[in-house]
Amino acid sequence: MTIKLIALDMDGTLLNESKQISQQNTEWIAKCSEQGVHVILSTGRGIHKIRPYLKQLQLESSLIVAVNGGEVWKGPDELLFRQTISAEVIEALRQLAHELDVWYWGYHSEGKPTRDSWGDRELQGSTLLQWVKFGFQSDDPDKIAQLYERIPSIGAFELTNSHPSNIEVNPAGITKASGLHQVCNLLDVGMHEVAAMGDSMNDMSMITEAALGIAMGNAQEEVKRRADAVTDTNDEDGVAKAIQRYIFSS
């Protein structure tokens, strides 16, 4: 197959456990760009947590899938798409987190408030804030199970995770794959020409829909089972090795 676009998750994939991009990963991404292969970041992070890495990789002009597909950006400063969640729904999710006594966070147009930093503007439902994602976290499997049971009573959502101890909530139909489809349309690339790499359940949609879905060596077992291939871990230059093996050797 001919791969024209590579979609990379960040945490647990492109980034090592120190949240850094290795020299090997940087070099092989640069080789892709030199050969005309698009490389984009497709992540659960918000744009403010993505920008420094775009500069490091010299991908400031690339498209970006952010917040699990809730946003698509043309470079670090031009928003093309955003699917929002109402402030009322966010508050209902927050109340559920308090009821079960679990950690939580959210993503809105101005940042990432957490349980410890949820301020007046979040509580008052400021119309200036556009919400795109909510997250729950707990090391108690019973609480995670209760959340999966109760969240659907609040609304229709896509429920995924970026770690077995959390649940990430996006609007129904919003996934990394949905964001990737938008990117493909803009670049005139088909999903049959895409490779996607990731480690968690929020990567599953793009891994299964891409022509070549690659799981990291540190990926959750279900992701490994459904991927087309498994590379090394994020601490072992897994992205670079996958590019070398599956993109440049084909």
C-alpha positions as CSV (number, residue, x, y, z in Angstrom):
1,M,0.0,0.0,0.0
2,T,1.0,3.6,-0.5
3,I,0.8,5.7,2.6
4,K,0.4,9.4,2.1
5,L,-0.6,10.5,5.6
6,I,0.5,9.4,9.1
7,A,-1.7,10.3,12.1
8,L,0.2,10.2,15.4
9,D,-1.3,10.1,18.9
10,M,0.9,12.0,21.4
11,D,0.8,10.8,25.0
12,G,2.0,7.1,25.1
13,T,2.9,7.2,21.4
14,L,4.9,10.1,20.0
15,L,6.0,11.3,23.5
16,N,8.0,9.1,25.8
17,E,7.2,8.9,29.5
18,S,9.1,12.1,30.1
19,K,6.7,13.8,27.7
20,Q,9.5,14.4,25.2
21,I,10.0,13.5,21.5
22,S,13.1,11.4,21.0
23,Q,15.7,12.3,18.4
24,Q,14.9,9.2,16.4
25,N,11.2,10.0,16.3
26,T,12.0,13.6,15.2
27,E,14.4,12.5,12.5
28,W,12.0,9.9,10.9
29,I,9.1,12.4,11.0
30,A,11.3,14.8,9.1
31,K,12.1,12.1,6.6
32,C,8.4,11.6,6.0
33,S,7.9,15.3,5.3
34,E,10.9,15.3,3.0
35,Q,9.3,12.5,1.0
36,G,6.0,14.2,0.7
37,V,4.2,12.1,3.3
38,H,1.9,14.2,5.5
39,V,2.4,13.8,9.3
40,I,-0.3,15.1,11.6
41,L,-0.9,15.0,15.3
42,S,-4.2,13.4,16.4
43,T,-4.5,13.7,20.1
44,G,-6.8,14.1,23.1
45,R,-4.9,17.2,24.0
46,G,-6.1,20.7,23.5
47,I,-4.2,23.0,21.1
48,H,-2.5,24.9,23.9
49,K,-0.8,21.6,24.9
50,I,0.1,20.8,21.3
51,R,1.7,24.0,20.1
52,P,5.3,23.5,21.6
53,Y,5.6,20.1,19.9
54,L,4.5,21.4,16.5
55,K,7.4,23.9,16.6
56,Q,9.9,21.2,17.6
57,L,8.7,18.9,14.7
58,Q,8.5,21.8,12.3
59,L,4.9,20.9,11.7
60,E,3.4,24.4,12.2
61,S,1.8,24.3,8.8
62,S,0.2,20.8,9.2
63,L,-3.4,20.1,10.1
64,I,-4.1,18.9,13.6
65,V,-6.8,16.7,15.1
66,A,-7.2,17.9,18.7
67,V,-9.4,16.9,21.8
68,N,-10.2,13.4,20.3
69,G,-11.6,14.9,17.1
70,G,-13.5,17.7,18.9
71,E,-11.4,20.2,17.0
72,V,-9.5,20.3,13.7
73,W,-6.9,23.0,13.3
74,K,-5.0,24.4,10.3
75,G,-1.7,24.9,12.1
76,P,-1.5,26.1,15.7
77,D,-3.6,29.3,15.3
78,E,-6.4,28.7,12.8
79,L,-9.4,26.7,14.0
80,L,-11.3,25.0,11.2
81,F,-13.8,22.9,13.2
82,R,-15.1,22.6,16.8
83,Q,-17.9,20.5,18.1
84,T,-19.1,21.9,21.4
85,I,-20.8,20.5,24.5
86,S,-23.3,22.8,26.3
87,A,-22.3,24.3,29.7
88,E,-25.4,22.6,31.2
89,V,-24.2,19.2,30.2
90,I,-20.7,19.9,31.4
91,E,-22.2,20.9,34.8
92,A,-24.2,17.7,35.0
93,L,-21.1,15.6,34.3
94,R,-19.2,17.6,36.9
95,Q,-22.0,16.9,39.5
96,L,-21.7,13.2,38.7
97,A,-18.0,13.4,39.4
98,H,-18.6,15.0,42.7
99,E,-21.3,12.5,43.6
100,L,-18.9,9.6,43.0
101,D,-15.9,11.5,44.4
102,V,-13.6,11.1,41.4
103,W,-11.1,13.5,39.8
104,Y,-12.3,15.4,36.7
105,W,-11.1,17.9,34.1
106,G,-12.5,19.6,31.1
107,Y,-11.4,21.2,27.9
108,H,-12.8,24.5,26.7
109,S,-11.7,27.2,24.3
110,E,-9.5,28.9,26.8
111,G,-7.8,26.0,28.6
112,K,-8.1,22.8,30.7
113,P,-9.7,23.4,34.1
114,T,-9.4,20.5,36.7
115,R,-11.3,19.7,39.9
116,D,-8.7,21.9,41.7
117,S,-8.9,24.8,39.3
118,W,-12.5,25.0,38.3
119,G,-13.2,28.7,38.7
120,D,-16.1,31.1,38.7
121,R,-16.2,31.4,34.9
122,E,-16.6,27.7,34.6
123,L,-19.2,27.5,37.4
124,Q,-21.2,30.4,36.0
125,G,-21.4,28.9,32.5
126,S,-19.7,31.8,30.7
127,T,-20.9,32.1,27.1
128,L,-17.3,33.0,26.2
129,L,-16.2,29.4,27.0
130,Q,-16.8,26.7,24.3
131,W,-16.6,23.3,25.9
132,V,-15.3,20.4,23.8
133,K,-14.5,17.5,26.2
134,F,-14.9,16.3,29.8
135,G,-12.9,13.7,31.6
136,F,-13.2,11.5,34.7
137,Q,-10.4,9.7,36.5
138,S,-10.3,7.1,39.3
139,D,-8.1,4.2,40.3
140,D,-11.2,2.5,41.6
141,P,-12.5,0.1,38.9
142,D,-15.9,0.0,40.6
143,K,-16.3,3.8,40.2
144,I,-15.2,3.6,36.6
145,A,-17.8,1.0,36.0
146,Q,-20.5,3.1,37.7
147,L,-19.5,6.1,35.5
148,Y,-19.9,4.0,32.3
149,E,-23.4,3.0,33.5
150,R,-24.5,6.5,34.5
151,I,-23.0,8.9,31.9
152,P,-25.4,7.9,29.2
153,S,-28.3,9.1,31.3
154,I,-26.9,12.6,30.9
155,G,-26.6,12.6,27.1
156,A,-25.4,10.9,23.9
157,F,-21.6,10.7,24.0
158,E,-18.5,9.0,22.7
159,L,-16.9,7.4,25.7
160,T,-13.2,6.4,25.4
161,N,-10.1,6.6,27.5
162,S,-6.4,7.7,27.3
163,H,-5.6,5.4,30.2
164,P,-7.5,2.5,31.9
165,S,-8.2,4.7,34.9
166,N,-10.0,7.5,33.0
167,I,-13.0,8.1,30.8
168,E,-13.0,10.8,28.2
169,V,-16.4,12.3,27.1
170,N,-16.9,13.8,23.6
171,P,-20.2,14.5,21.7
172,A,-21.7,11.5,19.9
173,G,-20.0,10.9,16.6
174,I,-16.8,12.8,17.5
175,T,-13.7,10.6,17.4
176,K,-10.2,10.8,16.2
177,A,-11.4,9.0,13.1
178,S,-14.1,11.7,12.4
179,G,-11.4,14.4,12.7
180,L,-9.1,12.4,10.5
181,H,-11.8,12.1,7.8
182,Q,-12.0,15.9,7.7
183,V,-8.2,16.1,7.4
184,C,-8.2,13.6,4.5
185,N,-10.9,15.6,2.7
186,L,-8.8,18.8,3.0
187,L,-5.7,17.1,1.7
188,D,-7.4,14.9,-0.9
189,V,-6.1,11.8,0.7
190,G,-8.2,8.6,1.1
191,M,-8.4,6.6,4.3
192,H,-6.8,3.7,2.3
193,E,-3.7,5.9,2.2
194,V,-3.5,6.6,5.9
195,A,-1.4,5.0,8.7
196,A,-2.4,5.7,12.3
197,M,-0.5,5.0,15.5
198,G,-1.7,5.0,19.1
199,D,-1.9,3.3,22.5
200,S,-5.3,3.8,24.0
201,M,-9.0,3.4,23.4
202,N,-9.4,7.0,22.1
203,D,-7.0,5.9,19.3
204,M,-9.1,2.8,18.4
205,S,-11.4,4.5,15.8
206,M,-8.5,5.9,13.7
207,I,-6.4,2.7,14.1
208,T,-9.3,0.5,12.8
209,E,-10.4,2.9,10.0
210,A,-6.9,3.6,8.6
211,A,-5.4,1.4,6.0
212,L,-2.6,0.7,8.4
213,G,-3.4,0.8,12.1
214,I,-0.3,0.5,14.4
215,A,-0.4,-0.1,18.2
216,M,2.4,0.9,20.4
217,G,4.2,-1.8,22.4
218,N,2.8,-0.2,25.5
219,A,-0.8,0.0,24.1
220,Q,-3.8,-1.3,25.9
221,E,-4.4,-5.0,25.0
222,E,-7.6,-4.4,23.1
223,V,-5.9,-1.8,20.9
224,K,-3.1,-4.3,20.2
225,R,-5.6,-7.0,19.3
226,R,-7.4,-4.8,16.8
227,A,-4.4,-3.1,15.2
228,D,-2.7,-4.4,12.0
229,A,0.7,-4.2,13.6
230,V,2.4,-3.6,16.9
231,T,5.6,-1.6,17.2
232,D,8.0,-0.9,20.1
233,T,7.0,1.2,23.1
234,N,7.0,4.9,23.3
235,D,10.2,4.7,25.4
236,E,11.8,2.7,22.6
237,D,11.3,5.0,19.6
238,G,8.3,3.0,18.6
239,V,7.1,5.7,16.1
240,A,10.4,5.9,14.4
241,K,10.7,2.1,14.1
242,A,7.2,1.8,12.7
243,I,7.9,4.5,10.1
244,Q,11.1,2.8,9.1
245,R,9.6,-0.6,8.9
246,Y,6.1,0.0,7.5
247,I,6.3,3.2,5.5
248,F,9.8,3.3,4.0
249,S,10.3,-0.4,3.5
250,S,7.0,-0.7,1.5
